[in-house]
Amino acid sequence: WACYVDPQMTMTAETWASWAPGPLKCEPGTGTEKCCWWGRGAIQTTGPNNYGLLQREVFSQVPSLSGIDLCTNPEAICQNDDAKWL
């Protein structure tokens, strides 16, 4: 149930540590291409397989989260207050 890894996906993290130079980013044609699956949320979900399982087993089953698609927008975990704590 892994999410499809879109080589054209572009993502910028919503938050970052105070000691970091800035938010994580993934962009096509860079060293971070296809690496938009960094740890997010309270349990620090990582990787396309874990995002796909979380989508299938939790988000698609919870009415308030069913409109979120983690496979096309993994950053949605940080963009939705209910999702942050899963």
C-alpha positions, 0 to 999 in steps of 0.5 A, a space after each residue: 500500500 505504498 504511495 506512488 512516488 511522483 518524481 515531480 512532487 515539490 514540497 516545503 515543510 510547514 515547520 522546522 527546528 530552530 537550529 536548522 537553516 530552514 524548512 526541508 524541501 524536495 524538488 525535482 532535479 535536485 538531490 532531494 527529488 522523490 524524498 518528500 516522505 520525511 517524518 511528520 506528525 506526533 509519530 513522525 511518519 516516514 516513507 511512502 509505505 508508512 504514509 500509504 498505510 496511514 492513509 488506508 488504515 486511518 485517514 480513509 476511515 475517519 470521517 473528518 480526515 477522509 478528504 485528505 490524501 497523504 499520498 498526494 500531499 504528505 504535508 497535510 499531516 502538518 496542515 490539519 490540526 486533527 492529523 498532527 496528533 495521529 
